Amino acid sequence: MSLLTEEQIKKLKEAGVKYPTVNESCIWCGACVAISGEDVFELNDEGKSVVVACDSYENKSVDDSISACPVDAIAWEK
């Protein structure tokens, strides 16, 4: 799940920037928001985590969020 638009995803891919994705198994525990912050993840109206648009996800503790996710809902996309 993502707040990223198709156009933003296209630009990230063209620039070779990897970005996180969240799948439907998210249980809205909020660990990713607590670890990486609201500039990377936020909880939507359904309480599910979504990826926020960002120029770069480096140095944003995304690997730590991936490791902390209890249902393996977060992964890197290239």
PQR file with spaces between the fields and no chain letter, atoms N, CA, C, O and H, PARSE charges and radii, in Angstrom:
ATOM       1  N    MET     1       0.847   -1.162    0.000 -0.4000 1.5000
ATOM       2  CA   MET     1       0.000    0.000    0.000 -0.0000 2.0000
ATOM       3  C    MET     1       0.896    1.228    0.000  0.5500 1.7000
ATOM       4  O    MET     1       1.980    1.234    0.582 -0.5500 1.4000
ATOM       5  N    SER     2       0.418    2.251   -0.660 -0.4000 1.5000
ATOM       6  CA   SER     2       1.288    3.380   -0.855 -0.0000 2.0000
ATOM       7  C    SER     2       0.507    4.648   -1.133  0.5500 1.7000
ATOM       8  O    SER     2      -0.569    4.615   -1.731 -0.5500 1.4000
ATOM       9  H    SER     2      -0.463    2.245   -1.133  0.4000 1.0000
ATOM      10  N    LEU     3       1.046    5.736   -0.703 -0.4000 1.5000
ATOM      11  CA   LEU     3       0.535    7.029   -1.111 -0.0000 2.0000
ATOM      12  C    LEU     3       1.267    7.503   -2.353  0.5500 1.7000
ATOM      13  O    LEU     3       0.958    8.562   -2.899 -0.5500 1.4000
ATOM      14  H    LEU     3       1.920    5.763   -0.218  0.4000 1.0000
ATOM      15  N    LEU     4       2.238    6.718   -2.798 -0.4000 1.5000
ATOM      16  CA   LEU     4       2.980    7.048   -4.002 -0.0000 2.0000
ATOM      17  C    LEU     4       2.072    6.911   -5.218  0.5500 1.7000
ATOM      18  O    LEU     4       1.355    5.920   -5.355 -0.5500 1.4000
ATOM      19  H    LEU     4       2.489    5.858   -2.354  0.4000 1.0000
ATOM      20  N    THR     5       2.105    7.891   -6.084 -0.4000 1.5000
ATOM      21  CA   THR     5       1.338    7.812   -7.320 -0.0000 2.0000
ATOM      22  C    THR     5       2.132    6.988   -8.333  0.5500 1.7000
ATOM      23  O    THR     5       3.329    6.757   -8.161 -0.5500 1.4000
ATOM      24  H    THR     5       2.688    8.696   -5.972  0.4000 1.0000
ATOM      25  N    GLU     6       1.459    6.557   -9.372 -0.4000 1.5000
ATOM      26  CA   GLU     6       2.147    5.808  -10.430 -0.0000 2.0000
ATOM      27  C    GLU     6       3.271    6.654  -11.038  0.5500 1.7000
ATOM      28  O    GLU     6       4.334    6.131  -11.372 -0.5500 1.4000
ATOM      29  H    GLU     6       0.487    6.744   -9.512  0.4000 1.0000
ATOM      30  N    GLU     7       3.035    7.947  -11.180 -0.4000 1.5000
ATOM      31  CA   GLU     7       4.046    8.846  -11.729 -0.0000 2.0000
ATOM      32  C    GLU     7       5.264    8.927  -10.809  0.5500 1.7000
ATOM      33  O    GLU     7       6.398    8.913  -11.288 -0.5500 1.4000
ATOM      34  H    GLU     7       2.171    8.372  -10.909  0.4000 1.0000
ATOM      35  N    GLN     8       5.044    9.010   -9.501 -0.4000 1.5000
ATOM      36  CA   GLN     8       6.152    9.053   -8.545 -0.0000 2.0000
ATOM      37  C    GLN     8       6.937    7.746   -8.573  0.5500 1.7000
ATOM      38  O    GLN     8       8.167    7.759   -8.522 -0.5500 1.4000
ATOM      39  H    GLN     8       4.123    9.021   -9.113  0.4000 1.0000
ATOM      40  N    ILE     9       6.242    6.632   -8.652 -0.4000 1.5000
ATOM      41  CA   ILE     9       6.906    5.330   -8.730 -0.0000 2.0000
ATOM      42  C    ILE     9       7.744    5.240   -9.995  0.5500 1.7000
ATOM      43  O    ILE     9       8.874    4.752   -9.966 -0.5500 1.4000
ATOM      44  H    ILE     9       5.243    6.621   -8.693  0.4000 1.0000
ATOM      45  N    LYS    10       7.188    5.712  -11.104 -0.4000 1.5000
ATOM      46  CA   LYS    10       7.914    5.701  -12.381 -0.0000 2.0000
ATOM      47  C    LYS    10       9.199    6.520  -12.267  0.5500 1.7000
ATOM      48  O    LYS    10      10.253    6.086  -12.733 -0.5500 1.4000
ATOM      49  H    LYS    10       6.271    6.109  -11.127  0.4000 1.0000
ATOM      50  N    LYS    11       9.118    7.697  -11.652 -0.4000 1.5000
ATOM      51  CA   LYS    11      10.306    8.546  -11.494 -0.0000 2.0000
ATOM      52  C    LYS    11      11.349    7.893  -10.600  0.5500 1.7000
ATOM      53  O    LYS    11      12.544    7.962  -10.886 -0.5500 1.4000
ATOM      54  H    LYS    11       8.262    8.049  -11.274  0.4000 1.0000
ATOM      55  N    LEU    12      10.902    7.260   -9.516 -0.4000 1.5000
ATOM      56  CA   LEU    12      11.837    6.562   -8.636 -0.0000 2.0000
ATOM      57  C    LEU    12      12.542    5.435   -9.374  0.5500 1.7000
ATOM      58  O    LEU    12      13.754    5.263   -9.247 -0.5500 1.4000
ATOM      59  H    LEU    12       9.931    7.205   -9.284  0.4000 1.0000
ATOM      60  N    LYS    13      11.782    4.669  -10.145 -0.4000 1.5000
ATOM      61  CA   LYS    13      12.369    3.557  -10.899 -0.0000 2.0000
ATOM      62  C    LYS    13      13.350    4.063  -11.947  0.5500 1.7000
ATOM      63  O    LYS    13      14.432    3.498  -12.108 -0.5500 1.4000
ATOM      64  H    LYS    13      10.798    4.808  -10.248  0.4000 1.0000
ATOM      65  N    GLU    14      12.980    5.127  -12.662 -0.4000 1.5000
ATOM      66  CA   GLU    14      13.870    5.696  -13.681 -0.0000 2.0000
ATOM      67  C    GLU    14      15.164    6.201  -13.061  0.5500 1.7000
ATOM      68  O    GLU    14      16.224    6.127  -13.684 -0.5500 1.4000
ATOM      69  H    GLU    14      12.102    5.586  -12.531  0.4000 1.0000
ATOM      70  N    ALA    15      15.084    6.714  -11.840 -0.4000 1.5000
ATOM      71  CA   ALA    15      16.269    7.221  -11.151 -0.0000 2.0000
ATOM      72  C    ALA    15      17.048    6.114  -10.441  0.5500 1.7000
ATOM      73  O    ALA    15      18.110    6.366   -9.872 -0.5500 1.4000
ATOM      74  H    ALA    15      14.224    6.774  -11.334  0.4000 1.0000
ATOM      75  N    GLY    16      16.518    4.890  -10.476 -0.4000 1.5000
ATOM      76  CA   GLY    16      17.190    3.771   -9.819 -0.0000 2.0000
ATOM      77  C    GLY    16      17.099    3.814   -8.305  0.5500 1.7000
ATOM      78  O    GLY    16      17.941    3.244   -7.612 -0.5500 1.4000
ATOM      79  H    GLY    16      15.656    4.685  -10.939  0.4000 1.0000
ATOM      80  N    VAL    17      16.081    4.489   -7.789 -0.4000 1.5000
ATOM      81  CA   VAL    17      15.895    4.620   -6.350 -0.0000 2.0000
ATOM      82  C    VAL    17      14.996    3.500   -5.855  0.5500 1.7000
ATOM      83  O    VAL    17      13.880    3.333   -6.346 -0.5500 1.4000
ATOM      84  H    VAL    17      15.396    4.953   -8.352  0.4000 1.0000
ATOM      85  N    LYS    18      15.480    2.728   -4.880 -0.4000 1.5000
ATOM      86  CA   LYS    18      14.618    1.701   -4.308 -0.0000 2.0000
ATOM      87  C    LYS    18      13.715    2.353   -3.275  0.5500 1.7000
ATOM      88  O    LYS    18      14.082    3.342   -2.640 -0.5500 1.4000
ATOM      89  H    LYS    18      16.387    2.864   -4.482  0.4000 1.0000
ATOM      90  N    TYR    19      12.535    1.783   -3.121 -0.4000 1.5000
ATOM      91  CA   TYR    19      11.548    2.350   -2.205 -0.0000 2.0000
ATOM      92  C    TYR    19      10.816    1.215   -1.502  0.5500 1.7000
ATOM      93  O    TYR    19      10.712    0.112   -2.039 -0.5500 1.4000
ATOM      94  H    TYR    19      12.238    0.980   -3.637  0.4000 1.0000
ATOM      95  N    PRO    20      10.304    1.484   -0.293 -0.5600 1.5000
ATOM      96  CA   PRO    20       9.598    0.427    0.435  0.2800 2.0000
ATOM      97  C    PRO    20       8.163    0.263   -0.070  0.5500 1.7000
ATOM      98  O    PRO    20       7.548    1.203   -0.574 -0.5500 1.4000
ATOM      99  N    THR    21       7.659   -0.941    0.079 -0.4000 1.5000
ATOM     100  CA   THR    21       6.258   -1.229   -0.204 -0.0000 2.0000
ATOM     101  C    THR    21       5.673   -1.944    1.014  0.5500 1.7000
ATOM     102  O    THR    21       6.398   -2.557    1.797 -0.5500 1.4000
ATOM     103  H    THR    21       8.158   -1.705    0.489  0.4000 1.0000
ATOM     104  N    VAL    22       4.362   -1.854    1.156 -0.4000 1.5000
ATOM     105  CA   VAL    22       3.659   -2.525    2.246 -0.0000 2.0000
ATOM     106  C    VAL    22       2.556   -3.368    1.627  0.5500 1.7000
ATOM     107  O    VAL    22       1.749   -2.860    0.849 -0.5500 1.4000
ATOM     108  H    VAL    22       3.773   -1.356    0.520  0.4000 1.0000
ATOM     109  N    ASN    23       2.512   -4.662    1.967 -0.4000 1.5000
ATOM     110  CA   ASN    23       1.481   -5.515    1.382 -0.0000 2.0000
ATOM     111  C    ASN    23       0.253   -5.603    2.292  0.5500 1.7000
ATOM     112  O    ASN    23       0.227   -5.019    3.375 -0.5500 1.4000
ATOM     113  H    ASN    23       3.167   -5.075    2.600  0.4000 1.0000
ATOM     114  N    GLU    24      -0.745   -6.328    1.846 -0.4000 1.5000
ATOM     115  CA   GLU    24      -2.038   -6.418    2.532 -0.0000 2.0000
ATOM     116  C    GLU    24      -1.994   -7.130    3.886  0.5500 1.7000
ATOM     117  O    GLU    24      -2.969   -7.090    4.636 -0.5500 1.4000
ATOM     118  H    GLU    24      -0.725   -6.803    0.966  0.4000 1.0000
ATOM     119  N    SER    25      -0.878   -7.778    4.203 -0.4000 1.5000
ATOM     120  CA   SER    25      -0.812   -8.487    5.486 -0.0000 2.0000
ATOM     121  C    SER    25      -0.560   -7.551    6.673  0.5500 1.7000
ATOM     122  O    SER    25      -0.503   -8.004    7.816 -0.5500 1.4000
ATOM     123  H    SER    25      -0.086   -7.811    3.594  0.4000 1.0000
ATOM     124  N    CYS    26      -0.410   -6.252    6.407 -0.4000 1.5000
ATOM     125  CA   CYS    26      -0.178   -5.259    7.461 -0.0000 2.0000
ATOM     126  C    CYS    26      -1.271   -5.344    8.526  0.5500 1.7000
ATOM     127  O    CYS    26      -2.461   -5.396    8.218 -0.5500 1.4000
ATOM     128  H    CYS    26      -0.456   -5.884    5.478  0.4000 1.0000
ATOM     129  N    ILE    27      -0.832   -5.356    9.791 -0.4000 1.5000
ATOM     130  CA   ILE    27      -1.786   -5.438   10.905 -0.0000 2.0000
ATOM     131  C    ILE    27      -1.829   -4.125   11.693  0.5500 1.7000
ATOM     132  O    ILE    27      -2.287   -4.105   12.836 -0.5500 1.4000
ATOM     133  H    ILE    27       0.135   -5.313   10.042  0.4000 1.0000
ATOM     134  N    TRP    28      -1.366   -3.055   11.105 -0.4000 1.5000
ATOM     135  CA   TRP    28      -1.351   -1.716   11.698 -0.0000 2.0000
ATOM     136  C    TRP    28      -0.771   -1.644   13.108  0.5500 1.7000
ATOM     137  O    TRP    28      -1.323   -0.978   13.984 -0.5500 1.4000
ATOM     138  H    TRP    28      -0.994   -3.071   10.177  0.4000 1.0000
ATOM     139  N    CYS    29       0.337   -2.331   13.315 -0.4000 1.5000
ATOM     140  CA   CYS    29       0.980   -2.268   14.635 -0.0000 2.0000
ATOM     141  C    CYS    29       1.668   -0.923   14.851  0.5500 1.7000
ATOM     142  O    CYS    29       1.849   -0.498   15.992 -0.5500 1.4000
ATOM     143  H    CYS    29       0.785   -2.872   12.604  0.4000 1.0000
ATOM     144  N    GLY    30       2.049   -0.254   13.770 -0.4000 1.5000
ATOM     145  CA   GLY    30       2.671    1.061   13.869 -0.0000 2.0000
ATOM     146  C    GLY    30       4.166    1.043   14.100  0.5500 1.7000
ATOM     147  O    GLY    30       4.768    2.104   14.266 -0.5500 1.4000
ATOM     148  H    GLY    30       1.902   -0.599   12.844  0.4000 1.0000
ATOM     149  N    ALA    31       4.787   -0.128   14.116 -0.4000 1.5000
ATOM     150  CA   ALA    31       6.231   -0.204   14.350 -0.0000 2.0000
ATOM     151  C    ALA    31       7.009    0.567   13.282  0.5500 1.7000
ATOM     152  O    ALA    31       7.980    1.254   13.597 -0.5500 1.4000
ATOM     153  H    ALA    31       4.298   -0.990   13.981  0.4000 1.0000
ATOM     154  N    CYS    32       6.593    0.457   12.040 -0.4000 1.5000
ATOM     155  CA   CYS    32       7.307    1.136   10.953 -0.0000 2.0000
ATOM     156  C    CYS    32       7.254    2.655   11.115  0.5500 1.7000
ATOM     157  O    CYS    32       8.239    3.346   10.858 -0.5500 1.4000
ATOM     158  H    CYS    32       5.804   -0.101   11.783  0.4000 1.0000
ATOM     159  N    VAL    33       6.109    3.166   11.538 -0.4000 1.5000
ATOM     160  CA   VAL    33       5.971    4.610   11.764 -0.0000 2.0000
ATOM     161  C    VAL    33       6.856    5.037   12.932  0.5500 1.7000
ATOM     162  O    VAL    33       7.510    6.078   12.873 -0.5500 1.4000
ATOM     163  H    VAL    33       5.308    2.605   11.747  0.4000 1.0000
ATOM     164  N    ALA    34       6.874    4.240   13.984 -0.4000 1.5000
ATOM     165  CA   ALA    34       7.686    4.560   15.154 -0.0000 2.0000
ATOM     166  C    ALA    34       9.181    4.539   14.826  0.5500 1.7000
ATOM     167  O    ALA    34       9.950    5.335   15.364 -0.5500 1.4000
ATOM     168  H    ALA    34       6.343    3.394   14.032  0.4000 1.0000
ATOM     169  N    ILE    35       9.585    3.631   13.948 -0.4000 1.5000
ATOM     170  CA   ILE    35      11.005    3.476   13.628 -0.0000 2.0000
ATOM     171  C    ILE    35      11.463    4.451   12.547  0.5500 1.7000
ATOM     172  O    ILE    35      12.454    5.158   12.735 -0.5500 1.4000
ATOM     173  H    ILE    35       8.960    2.984   13.511  0.4000 1.0000
ATOM     174  N    SER    36      10.759    4.498   11.425 -0.4000 1.5000
ATOM     175  CA   SER    36      11.189    5.314   10.288 -0.0000 2.0000
ATOM     176  C    SER    36      10.557    6.700   10.255  0.5500 1.7000
ATOM     177  O    SER    36      11.043    7.588    9.555 -0.5500 1.4000
ATOM     178  H    SER    36       9.955    3.925   11.272  0.4000 1.0000
ATOM     179  N    GLY    37       9.496    6.888   10.994 -0.4000 1.5000
ATOM     180  CA   GLY    37       8.862    8.200   11.044 -0.0000 2.0000
ATOM     181  C    GLY    37       7.778    8.404   10.001  0.5500 1.7000
ATOM     182  O    GLY    37       7.632    7.621    9.063 -0.5500 1.4000
ATOM     183  H    GLY    37       9.101    6.167   11.563  0.4000 1.0000
ATOM     184  N    GLU    38       7.030    9.469   10.188 -0.4000 1.5000
ATOM     185  CA   GLU    38       5.911    9.770    9.308 -0.0000 2.0000
ATOM     186  C    GLU    38       6.340   10.354    7.975  0.5500 1.7000
ATOM     187  O    GLU    38       5.495   10.602    7.115 -0.5500 1.4000
ATOM     188  H    GLU    38       7.149   10.105   10.950  0.4000 1.0000
ATOM     189  N    ASP    39       7.633   10.579    7.782 -0.4000 1.5000
ATOM     190  CA   ASP    39       8.092   11.015    6.466 -0.0000 2.0000
ATOM     191  C    ASP    39       8.334    9.816    5.549  0.5500 1.7000
ATOM     192  O    ASP    39       8.644    9.992    4.371 -0.5500 1.4000
ATOM     193  H    ASP    39       8.319   10.378    8.480  0.4000 1.0000
ATOM     194  N    VAL    40       8.195    8.590    6.086 -0.4000 1.5000
ATOM     195  CA   VAL    40       8.342    7.368    5.290 -0.0000 2.0000
ATOM     196  C    VAL    40       7.049    6.546    5.311  0.5500 1.7000
ATOM     197  O    VAL    40       6.584    6.099    4.263 -0.5500 1.4000
ATOM     198  H    VAL    40       7.943    8.447    7.043  0.4000 1.0000
ATOM     199  N    PHE    41       6.476    6.349    6.485 -0.4000 1.5000
ATOM     200  CA   PHE    41       5.257    5.555    6.644 -0.0000 2.0000
ATOM     201  C    PHE    41       4.222    6.350    7.431  0.5500 1.7000
ATOM     202  O    PHE    41       4.569    7.156    8.294 -0.5500 1.4000
ATOM     203  H    PHE    41       6.854    6.712    7.337  0.4000 1.0000
ATOM     204  N    GLU    42       2.972    6.119    7.131 -0.4000 1.5000
ATOM     205  CA   GLU    42       1.900    6.640    7.972 -0.0000 2.0000
ATOM     206  C    GLU    42       0.750    5.645    7.945  0.5500 1.7000
ATOM     207  O    GLU    42       0.669    4.798    7.056 -0.5500 1.4000
ATOM     208  H    GLU    42       2.691    5.463    6.430  0.4000 1.0000
ATOM     209  N    LEU    43      -0.127    5.755    8.915 -0.4000 1.5000
ATOM     210  CA   LEU    43      -1.279    4.864    8.977 -0.0000 2.0000
ATOM     211  C    LEU    43      -2.451    5.538    8.271  0.5500 1.7000
ATOM     212  O    LEU    43      -2.757    6.701    8.534 -0.5500 1.4000
ATOM     213  H    LEU    43      -0.062    6.443    9.637  0.4000 1.0000
ATOM     214  N    ASN    44      -3.110    4.797    7.366 -0.4000 1.5000
ATOM     215  CA   ASN    44      -4.246    5.359    6.640 -0.0000 2.0000
ATOM     216  C    ASN    44      -5.515    5.267    7.483  0.5500 1.7000
ATOM     217  O    ASN    44      -5.464    4.863    8.645 -0.5500 1.4000
ATOM     218  H    ASN    44      -2.861    3.852    7.152  0.4000 1.0000
ATOM     219  N    ASP    45      -6.640    5.639    6.906 -0.4000 1.5000
ATOM     220  CA   ASP    45      -7.916    5.640    7.630 -0.0000 2.0000
ATOM     221  C    ASP    45      -8.330    4.251    8.104  0.5500 1.7000
ATOM     222  O    ASP    45      -9.087    4.117    9.065 -0.5500 1.4000
ATOM     223  H    ASP    45      -6.682    5.967    5.962  0.4000 1.0000
ATOM     224  N    GLU    46      -7.829    3.220    7.426 -0.4000 1.5000
ATOM     225  CA   GLU    46      -8.134    1.838    7.807 -0.0000 2.0000
ATOM     226  C    GLU    46      -7.148    1.325    8.851  0.5500 1.7000
ATOM     227  O    GLU    46      -7.269    0.197    9.328 -0.5500 1.4000
ATOM     228  H    GLU    46      -7.213    3.329    6.645  0.4000 1.0000
ATOM     229  N    GLY    47      -6.173    2.159    9.203 -0.4000 1.5000
ATOM     230  CA   GLY    47      -5.169    1.757   10.178 -0.0000 2.0000
ATOM     231  C    GLY    47      -4.022    0.968    9.584  0.5500 1.7000
ATOM     232  O    GLY    47      -3.182    0.451   10.320 -0.5500 1.4000
ATOM     233  H    GLY    47      -6.074    3.075    8.816  0.4000 1.0000
ATOM     234  N    LYS    48      -3.973    0.869    8.276 -0.4000 1.5000
ATOM     235  CA   LYS    48      -2.888    0.145    7.600 -0.0000 2.0000
ATOM     236  C    LYS    48      -1.752    1.100    7.294  0.5500 1.7000
ATOM     237  O    LYS    48      -1.977    2.288    7.060 -0.5500 1.4000
ATOM     238  H    LYS    48      -4.655    1.289    7.678  0.4000 1.0000
ATOM     239  N    SER    49      -0.544    0.590    7.295 -0.4000 1.5000
ATOM     240  CA   SER    49       0.619    1.393    6.977 -0.0000 2.0000
ATOM     241  C    SER    49       0.694    1.633    5.471  0.5500 1.7000
ATOM     242  O    SER    49       0.438    0.730    4.674 -0.5500 1.4000
ATOM     243  H    SER    49      -0.361   -0.375    7.485  0.4000 1.0000
ATOM     244  N    VAL    50       1.049    2.863    5.093 -0.4000 1.5000
ATOM     245  CA   VAL    50       1.247    3.212    3.689 -0.0000 2.0000
ATOM     246  C    VAL    50       2.573    3.949    3.565  0.5500 1.7000
ATOM     247  O    VAL    50       3.043    4.566    4.521 -0.5500 1.4000
ATOM     248  H    VAL    50       1.257    3.596    5.740  0.4000 1.0000
ATOM     249  N    VAL    51       3.169    3.880    2.386 -0.4000 1.5000
ATOM     250  CA   VAL    51       4.442    4.530    2.114 -0.0000 2.0000
ATOM     251  C    VAL    51       4.177    5.959    1.640  0.5500 1.7000
ATOM     252  O    VAL    51       3.334    6.194    0.774 -0.5500 1.4000
ATOM     253  H    VAL    51       2.788    3.379    1.610  0.4000 1.0000
ATOM     254  N    VAL    52       4.899    6.890    2.211 -0.4000 1.5000
ATOM     255  CA   VAL    52       4.776    8.305    1.868 -0.0000 2.0000
ATOM     256  C    VAL    52       5.802    8.643    0.790  0.5500 1.7000
ATOM     257  O    VAL    52       6.908    8.102    0.795 -0.5500 1.4000
ATOM     258  H    VAL    52       5.584    6.700    2.914  0.4000 1.0000
ATOM     259  N    ALA    53       5.446    9.529   -0.130 -0.4000 1.5000
ATOM     260  CA   ALA    53       6.355    9.950   -1.194 -0.0000 2.0000
ATOM     261  C    ALA    53       7.579   10.647   -0.606  0.5500 1.7000
ATOM     262  O    ALA    53       7.470   11.500    0.276 -0.5500 1.4000
ATOM     263  H    ALA    53       4.548    9.969   -0.135  0.4000 1.0000
ATOM     264  N    CYS    54       8.738   10.262   -1.116 -0.4000 1.5000
ATOM     265  CA   CYS    54      10.006   10.779   -0.622 -0.0000 2.0000
ATOM     266  C    CYS    54      11.013   10.710   -1.769  0.5500 1.7000
ATOM     267  O    CYS    54      10.957    9.776   -2.568 -0.5500 1.4000
ATOM     268  H    CYS    54       8.826    9.569   -1.832  0.4000 1.0000
ATOM     269  N    ASP    55      11.922   11.662   -1.870 -0.4000 1.5000
ATOM     270  CA   ASP    55      12.933   11.627   -2.928 -0.0000 2.0000
ATOM     271  C    ASP    55      13.918   10.483   -2.747  0.5500 1.7000
ATOM     272  O    ASP    55      14.414    9.920   -3.723 -0.5500 1.4000
ATOM     273  H    ASP    55      11.968   12.421   -1.220  0.4000 1.0000
ATOM     274  N    SER    56      14.199   10.144   -1.496 -0.4000 1.5000
ATOM     275  CA   SER    56      15.125    9.064   -1.185 -0.0000 2.0000
ATOM     276  C    SER    56      14.727    8.445    0.150  0.5500 1.7000
ATOM     277  O    SER    56      14.335    9.146    1.083 -0.5500 1.4000
ATOM     278  H    SER    56      13.796   10.601   -0.703  0.4000 1.0000
ATOM     279  N    TYR    57      14.834    7.137    0.223 -0.4000 1.5000
ATOM     280  CA   TYR    57      14.506    6.423    1.457 -0.0000 2.0000
ATOM     281  C    TYR    57      15.762    5.958    2.183  0.5500 1.7000
ATOM     282  O    TYR    57      15.685    5.224    3.168 -0.5500 1.4000
ATOM     283  H    TYR    57      15.153    6.568   -0.535  0.4000 1.0000
ATOM     284  N    GLU    58      16.930    6.396    1.682 -0.4000 1.5000
ATOM     285  CA   GLU    58      18.185    6.071    2.341 -0.0000 2.0000
ATOM     286  C    GLU    58      18.264    6.814    3.670  0.5500 1.7000
ATOM     287  O    GLU    58      17.726    7.912    3.814 -0.5500 1.4000
ATOM     288  H    GLU    58      16.992    6.992    0.881  0.4000 1.0000
ATOM     289  N    ASN    59      18.926    6.215    4.619 -0.4000 1.5000
ATOM     290  CA   ASN    59      19.125    6.806    5.947 -0.0000 2.0000
ATOM     291  C    ASN    59      17.809    7.117    6.653  0.5500 1.7000
ATOM     292  O    ASN    59      17.734    8.052    7.450 -0.5500 1.4000
ATOM     293  H    ASN    59      19.363    5.323    4.503  0.4000 1.0000
ATOM     294  N    LYS    60      16.775    6.334    6.360 -0.4000 1.5000
ATOM     295  CA   LYS    60      15.460    6.527    6.977 -0.0000 2.0000
ATOM     296  C    LYS    60      15.068    5.341    7.854  0.5500 1.7000
ATOM     297  O    LYS    60      13.912    5.228    8.262 -0.5500 1.4000
ATOM     298  H    LYS    60      16.835    5.574    5.713  0.4000 1.0000
ATOM     299  N    SER    61      16.012    4.464    8.143 -0.4000 1.5000
ATOM     300  CA   SER    61      15.785    3.291    9.001 -0.0000 2.0000
ATOM     301  C    SER    61      14.753    2.319    8.434  0.5500 1.7000
ATOM     302  O    SER    61      14.090    1.606    9.187 -0.5500 1.4000
ATOM     303  H    SER    61      16.951    4.555    7.812  0.4000 1.0000
ATOM     304  N    VAL    62      14.617    2.289    7.106 -0.4000 1.5000
ATOM     305  CA   VAL    62      13.643    1.383    6.483 -0.0000 2.0000
ATOM     306  C    VAL    62      14.022   -0.070    6.737  0.5500 1.7000
ATOM     307  O    VAL    62      13.145   -0.899    6.977 -0.5500 1.4000
ATOM     308  H    VAL    62      15.156    2.868    6.494  0.4000 1.0000
ATOM     309  N    ASP    63      15.307   -0.394    6.690 -0.4000 1.5000
ATOM     310  CA   ASP    63      15.726   -1.773    6.977 -0.0000 2.0000
ATOM     311  C    ASP    63      15.304   -2.189    8.389  0.5500 1.7000
ATOM     312  O    ASP    63      14.912   -3.335    8.612 -0.5500 1.4000
ATOM     313  H    ASP    63      16.020    0.280    6.495  0.4000 1.0000
ATOM     314  N    ASP    64      15.385   -1.267    9.325 -0.4000 1.5000
ATOM     315  CA   ASP    64      14.960   -1.566   10.695 -0.0000 2.0000
ATOM     316  C    ASP    64      13.445   -1.778   10.757  0.5500 1.7000
ATOM     317  O    ASP    64      12.967   -2.644   11.490 -0.5500 1.4000
ATOM     318  H    ASP    64      15.704   -0.337    9.144  0.4000 1.0000
ATOM     319  N    SER    65      12.699   -0.989    9.993 -0.4000 1.5000
ATOM     320  CA   SER    65      11.239   -1.172    9.937 -0.0000 2.0000
ATOM     321  C    SER    65      10.884   -2.519    9.324  0.5500 1.7000
ATOM     322  O    SER    65       9.971   -3.201    9.791 -0.5500 1.4000
ATOM     323  H    SER    65      13.088   -0.286    9.398  0.4000 1.0000
ATOM     324  N    ILE    66      11.605   -2.898    8.282 -0.4000 1.5000
ATOM     325  CA   ILE    66      11.374   -4.201    7.649 -0.0000 2.0000
ATOM     326  C    ILE    66      11.627   -5.315    8.661  0.5500 1.7000
ATOM     327  O    ILE    66      10.828   -6.244    8.773 -0.5500 1.4000
ATOM     328  H    ILE    66      12.346   -2.344    7.902  0.4000 1.0000
ATOM     329  N    SER    67      12.719   -5.227    9.387 -0.4000 1.5000
ATOM     330  CA   SER    67      13.061   -6.247   10.385 -0.0000 2.0000
ATOM     331  C    SER    67      12.061   -6.301   11.531  0.5500 1.7000
ATOM     332  O    SER    67      11.779   -7.374   12.066 -0.5500 1.4000
ATOM     333  H    SER    67      13.368   -4.471    9.296  0.4000 1.0000
ATOM     334  N    ALA    68      11.528   -5.147   11.907 -0.4000 1.5000
ATOM     335  CA   ALA    68      10.610   -5.090   13.048 -0.0000 2.0000
ATOM     336  C    ALA    68       9.184   -5.484   12.708  0.5500 1.7000
ATOM     337  O    ALA    68       8.400   -5.769   13.614 -0.5500 1.4000
ATOM     338  H    ALA    68      11.757   -4.276   11.473  0.4000 1.0000
ATOM     339  N    CYS    69       8.825   -5.507   11.437 -0.4000 1.5000
ATOM     340  CA   CYS    69       7.446   -5.821   11.057 -0.0000 2.0000
ATOM     341  C    CYS    69       7.104   -7.265   11.455  0.5500 1.7000
ATOM     342  O    CYS    69       7.743   -8.203   10.978 -0.5500 1.4000
ATOM     343  H    CYS    69       9.462   -5.276   10.702  0.4000 1.0000
ATOM     344  N    PRO    70       6.109   -7.445   12.317 -0.5600 1.5000
ATOM     345  CA   PRO    70       5.802   -8.787   12.817  0.2800 2.0000
ATOM     346  C    PRO    70       5.160   -9.719   11.790  0.5500 1.7000
ATOM     347  O    PRO    70       5.100  -10.928   12.013 -0.5500 1.4000
ATOM     348  N    VAL    71       4.682   -9.177   10.672 -0.4000 1.5000
ATOM     349  CA   VAL    71       4.025  -10.002    9.656 -0.0000 2.0000
ATOM     350  C    VAL    71       4.728   -9.923    8.296  0.5500 1.7000
ATOM     351  O    VAL    71       4.167  -10.331    7.279 -0.5500 1.4000
ATOM     352  H    VAL    71       4.731   -8.195   10.491  0.4000 1.0000
ATOM     353  N    ASP    72       5.946   -9.401    8.285 -0.4000 1.5000
ATOM     354  CA   ASP    72       6.739   -9.283    7.036 -0.0000 2.0000
ATOM     355  C    ASP    72       5.955   -8.600    5.928  0.5500 1.7000
ATOM     356  O    ASP    72       5.963   -9.060    4.786 -0.5500 1.4000
ATOM     357  H    ASP    72       6.402   -9.070    9.111  0.4000 1.0000
ATOM     358  N    ALA    73       5.278   -7.506    6.255 -0.4000 1.5000
ATOM     359  CA   ALA    73       4.467   -6.797    5.275 -0.0000 2.0000
ATOM     360  C    ALA    73       5.262   -5.761    4.475  0.5500 1.7000
ATOM     361  O    ALA    73       4.765   -5.242    3.476 -0.5500 1.4000
ATOM     362  H    ALA    73       5.271   -7.132    7.182  0.4000 1.0000
ATOM     363  N    ILE    74       6.485   -5.458    4.903 -0.4000 1.5000
ATOM     364  CA   ILE    74       7.276   -4.398    4.255 -0.0000 2.0000
ATOM     365  C    ILE    74       8.438   -5.025    3.511  0.5500 1.7000
ATOM     366  O    ILE    74       9.088   -5.947    4.003 -0.5500 1.4000
ATOM     367  H    ILE    74       6.889   -5.880    5.715  0.4000 1.0000
ATOM     368  N    ALA    75       8.691   -4.506    2.311 -0.4000 1.5000
ATOM     369  CA   ALA    75       9.821   -4.982    1.499 -0.0000 2.0000
ATOM     370  C    ALA    75      10.340   -3.837    0.639  0.5500 1.7000
ATOM     371  O    ALA    75       9.655   -2.835    0.435 -0.5500 1.4000
ATOM     372  H    ALA    75       8.164   -3.756    1.911  0.4000 1.0000
ATOM     373  N    TRP    76      11.544   -4.000    0.145 -0.4000 1.5000
ATOM     374  CA   TRP    76      12.096   -3.028   -0.803 -0.0000 2.0000
ATOM     375  C    TRP    76      11.618   -3.353   -2.206  0.5500 1.7000
ATOM     376  O    TRP    76      11.502   -4.524   -2.568 -0.5500 1.4000
ATOM     377  H    TRP    76      12.101   -4.814    0.311  0.4000 1.0000
ATOM     378  N    GLU    77      11.349   -2.356   -2.976 -0.4000 1.5000
ATOM     379  CA   GLU    77      10.990   -2.483   -4.402 -0.0000 2.0000
ATOM     380  C    GLU    77      12.031   -1.707   -5.193  0.5500 1.7000
ATOM     381  O    GLU    77      12.476   -0.642   -4.764 -0.5500 1.4000
ATOM     382  H    GLU    77      11.444   -1.405   -2.682  0.4000 1.0000
ATOM     383  N    LYS    78      12.417   -2.236   -6.344 -0.4000 1.5000
ATOM     384  CA   LYS    78      13.381   -1.532   -7.204 -0.0000 2.0000
ATOM     385  C    LYS    78      12.764   -1.258   -8.541  0.5500 1.7000
ATOM     386  O    LYS    78      13.409   -0.673   -9.412 -0.5500 1.4000
ATOM     387  H    LYS    78      12.055   -3.101   -6.693  0.4000 1.0000
